[in-house]
């Protein structure tokens, strides 16, 4: 029988504090989304100024509750 190994942390590790400070200072331009390699969301934030500021605020709060190293 084959053993199936599932990697729970599949993805690239990202630092919470780098992402948080990018979001805090440049969040309206989606820089933190580009850092997380979410290009589509980054472009959406860029053209809508952080989803009119609402997405930026939510992202700042959510990033505070993520683990120090999280996987994207």
N, C-alpha and C positions, 0 to 999 in steps of 0.2 A: 504494500500500500504506500502511496506517495504521501509524504508529509508536506502540508501546505503551510508556508510561513507568510504571515500577513504583517507588513510593516505599518504600524499604527501611525507613526510619524512620517508618512510619505509626503515629501515636499521639501522645500528649502527652508532652513531655519532663518528667522528674522529676529532682530533685537527689538524688544518692546520700546525701549527708550529712544532709539534712533527714529523709529516710526512715530512715536508720540511727539517728539520735538519737531519733526518734519511736518506733522499734521498741525501742530500748534502755530508754527510760524508761516508755513506755506500751504496749509490745508485747503485754502480757497482755490489754489491752483492744482490740487491733486497730486502734489509731489510725493506724499506718503503712499499713494496708490501705485505710482510708478516704482517706488522702492519695493513694494510688495509684488511687483511684476504683474499688476492688474492694469494693463494698458488701457483697456476699454473703459474701465471705471475712472482711470486717471484723465482720459480725454473728456469724459462726461463732466467730471468735476472742473476741469479746465474751462470748458465752454459755458458752464452754468454757475461758475464761481462757488464751488462747493455745494451744489444743489441749493443755491440761494442761502447758504450759510447753515441750513438745517443739517445737511449731511456732514458738514465739517464739525459741528457741535456734537453730533451723535458719535462720530468717529473718535473724537478726543476722549469722550467718556468711555467708550468701549475699549479703547486702547489701554486705559488705566487699569482695567480689570483682566487684561490678558496676562499670561505668564511671562516671565522675563524673556525667555526665548520661546517663540511660537512658530508654528510651521504653516507655510502658505502653499 
